[in-house]
């Protein structure tokens, strides 16, 4: 439990914790009887982001873990680091049959690894699957990590901003968030609402930070954000939106 908490807290420092990457990788190599321990280490590597490149092969191995939470955190961390190698493709395809929100991450990671018709079609079908708002929201939000999102998928995300299920517009706004984006005022409004409640509060804060100074109007709401992890994300975002 000490390792789990220490790893998670280190990860919250983001790239500033890059000197912890070798130790975190060594922890992944050790046998463990507790999946939470390994999962938190994987999450920490994702939080650190691009400086955790050396962990990518170990995260790819974790995609084949017997525990679905480990698989999911590994896929998400690969997306956060910004590298989903072709060696991950077989495991990602195997995991596409997992429950919705897990398969959503696998599908987006597959799209990041290869812009193939199969990967594109899988993501599109998940975005348009009516009656499964949770899957729609998760696949939409994960697209924020894909460098070049195809235009037709962006069009679907823009339509999702109007959905009645609050998590769906929030996921879409996260996926669309970037400087000079179309519908930027609407995106910012949805993200600000997402700061208040829902499953994407932290990621809404991060998305506002990704937009930068164009989201300066969200500064007061970020300042009001409560909670330990949300507070960290909100302060980091506030620093980015307030830059001249």
PyMOL commands that set and color helices and strands:
alter all, ss='L'
color gray80, all
select helices_A, chain A and resi 2-11+14-29+35-62+68-81+86-97+100-113+117-127+133-145+151-160+166-176+184-196+201-224+228-241
alter helices_A, ss='H'
color red, helices_A
deselect
rebuild
show_as cartoon
